[in-house]
Amino acid sequence: MSPLHRLERTLVLPIGLDEAWSFFSDPRNLARITPPDLGFRVTSELPERMYEGLFISYQIAPLFGVPMRWLTEITHIEEGVMFVDEQRMGPYRLWHHEHWFRSVPGGVEMREVLHYAMPFGALGEAAHALLVGRQVRGIFDYRERVLERRFTPRRRAADASGATSGAAPARPIGVMRSAEGTA
């Protein structure tokens, strides 16, 4: 049996809880926070707001451009607090991804906890050690960079005015904790 891998990331976004929840509960934003090199393409209709029982199907091409189908279900929602997506069909033996939100001084703490397991026993674990583990971490790293560009105060003001600036963001998102390993 393959080990259960765990990845946890915690960020502080310099926005209010309502704005954070509005962004993350809209499944149409998933493509915005997914690295382009994964060839991510949603293949199902998406509502403006997620709901428990929502199935989202998409195609990804994570290895050598070979397309794979992936189906996730939003299994749990506590409005403004948390939601969980779980893979129903796709490249992993198990994928359980929790998203937690809470107000903190200076914004919203967003904590993601991912548990996943590879298929194919020892072969899958070898692929994890050589490529997949780094790729999963890279997805989370990419997400942090996208969220920083989207939600830092100076960038948001420039976006609202239509201006662009090469200036550094006024206050970056804080990476508070990053943990990974096997459970």
Salt bridges, closest charged atoms under 4 A:
GLU8 OE1 - ARG6 NH2 2.38
GLU8 OE2 - ARG111 NH1 3.85
GLU8 OE2 - ARG177 NE 3.30
GLU19 OE1 - ARG156 NH2 2.77
ASP26 OD2 - ARG28 NH2 2.69
GLU73 OE1 - ARG88 NE 2.79
GLU79 OE2 - ARG49 NH2 2.45
ASP85 OD2 - HIS97 ND1 3.38
ASP85 OD2 - HIS99 NE2 2.74
GLU86 OE1 - ARG88 NH2 3.02
GLU86 OE2 - HIS96 ND1 2.74
GLU98 OE2 - HIS96 NE2 3.16
GLU109 OE2 - ARG102 NE 2.98
GLU112 OE1 - HIS97 NE2 2.81
GLU112 OE1 - HIS99 ND1 3.60
GLU112 OE1 - ARG143 NH1 2.61
GLU125 OE1 - HIS5 NE2 2.93
ASP141 OD1 - ARG9 NH1 2.70
GLU144 OE2 - ARG9 NH1 2.90
ASP159 OD1 - ARG155 NE 3.01
GLU180 OE1 - ARG137 NH1 3.08
